[in-house]
Amino acid sequence: MKWTLLAAIALFACDEKKAGNEPPPSRVNAAKTEAKKGPTAEGFCDVHFAGDSGPKLTLPALTGGSLPATSKSWRWINVWATWCKPCLEEMPRLAKWRDQLGAAGHPIELAFVSVDESDADLAAHRKEHPDTPPSPRLADPKKQADWFAAVGLDGSPPIPVHIFVAPSGHVRCARAGGVRETDYAAIEKVFTE
């Protein structure tokens, strides 16, 4: 008796279409799919400017070294701190990617800027980790919010911060937070658009 009742319910449910009642679309039929376009600069960047529409890069006062005010090639500025574990973990990856991009015909200058509180903090870190790349430090860490706002980010984003600057000196992309291995293709797009 149970089986007869279940069979009748199933038959009735399957015949809804015949009775003029359209069954609800299945999950597969209802889902709209788009072909994946791959990584994009817009998807990677927190702030992305087309062409030279971004602000001109202005550098804050630095201590313990300097960065060139202008460049004839792309620049990637990595803002980091000695106490920032993701910053330290990604430094070798950034150097590797700089080399890969250069080998692929997209030479870039990779520069590091520390936001540590003092030159002594940075010097102590470099003494313990001599493989840390050379890095000037913001002379006044209180000015970092103004600098980040000038490149289009929220005034107090999490570090690391990545700023990509076109040869024209205009900011093309700014991103707060670390980069992962899977971000290489999107970063390559930033430098080749």
N, C-alpha and C positions, 0 to 999 in steps of 0.2 A: 504494500500500500504506500509506504514511504517513497519508494522508487517511482511509482506511478505519479505521485504528486510532484516530485522533483522534475520528472520528464515533462509534465504538462506545463510547469512554470517555465522551464527552459524553452519549450516550443513556443509558448506565448511571447516570451521575451525576444526570441529570434524573429517572430512574425510582426513585431511592432512596426517595422518599416512598411510592411504590406498594409497595415491598418492606417497608414498616413502619419504615424508618429516616427519622426527621425530619431534614431538613437543618438546619444551624445557621442561626439567624436572621440576616438581613442586617444590616449596620450601621445602616441606616435603621430597620428594625423593632426592633432591639435598643436603640436610643437612646431614653431617656425624656426628653421635653422638657416644660418648664414655661413658661407664658406669662410674659414679663418683666413685672415689677411696676413698673419704673421705679426711679429713684434713691430711696434711703431714708436717713433720718437715721442709723439703726443701721449701715448700710453705709458711711456717710461718716465717722462718729465712731469714734475709737479707744475712747472710753468714752462710753456714752450712758445717761442716766438718764431714766426715765419720770416725767412730772409733776414733782413737787417732791421726789423721792426722792434727788436728788443732794446733795452737801455744799453748805453755804452758802459762798459765795465769801468768802474772806478775802484781803485784799491784803497783800503784804509791804511793808516800808518802802521808799518810793520817794524819789528825789531829782530835782530839776529839774522839778518839777511834781507833780501828783497826779491821781488818779481819784476820782470820787465813790464813797463807800463803798456807797451804795445808789442805786437808780434805779427809776423807775416804768415803765420800758420795757425791752425786751430790750437786752442788751449783748453786743457782740462784742469781745473783747480779743485783740489780735494781739501776740504776743511775738516780737520781732525783734532784729537786731543790724546794725550798719553794715557788717560784713564778710560778711554773709550775702546772697549774690546772689539766691537765690529770694525772700528776704524783700523785697528792694528791688524786684524785678520784679513782685511781686503787690500792692504797696501801691496803685497806681492802680486795679487791678481791684477791690480791696476797697472803695475809695471809690465806684466806679461802682456796685457791687452794693448798697452802703448806700443810695444814691440811688434805685436801682431798687426795692428793697424798700420804702422809704418811699413812693414813688409808687404802689406796689401796695397801700398801706394797712397795711404792717408796719414802722412806724418803729423804728429801732434806733440805739443809740449805738455808734459804732465808736471804740475807744480803742487806742492803741499803747503798749507797754511795752518799752523797750530792755533788753537784757542785756549791753550793752557794759561793759567793765571800768571805764571812768572817764567822768566828765562831759566831760572834755577831748576824748575820742574822739567823743562824740556831738556836741559843739559844732563840732568840725572838720568832721564830716560835714555838719551843717546849713549851715555856711558855704559848702561846695562845692555843696550840693544844697538850696537854700532852699525848694524845693517839698516837702521831706520833712515829713510831718505832725508837729505837736507831740507830744512823747513824753517822759514821765518815764522814769527809768532805775531798775532795781533798786538800792537803796542798797548792798546787799551781794550781789554776784553769786553768792557761795557759798551763798546761801539759795534759789537757784532750784530746786534738786532738791527741797527741802522743799515749796515752793509747788506744783510740778508734781505731786508725790505727793498733796498735799492736794486737788487737783482730779481725782484718779483716774488720772493718767498714771504711767508709769515715771519714776523720779527724774531721769533724764538723757535725755529724748527729743531728737530732732533738732529744730532750729528751722527755720522758724517754727512756733510753737504757736498754735492757735486755741482760745479758751475762749468758749463761748456760755452766757450767764447769763440765766435767766428773770427776769421782773419781780419775782418773789418773792425773788430774790437767790440762788437755788439754781443750781448748775451743771447744765446740761442736756446739754452735749456738750463733749468736749475732743478735739482732734485734733493730732497731731504731724506736721509736714510741710506743704509748700505746697499751695495749691489751684490747680486748673486751671479753664479756662473751662467745662469739662464738669461741674464740681462745683456750679454755681449752683443747679440744681434741688434737689439734696440739701440745700444750705444753706437754701434757701427752706423746705423741709420742717421743718428744725430750728426755724425761727421761727414756723411755723404749726401745729405739732402741739399 
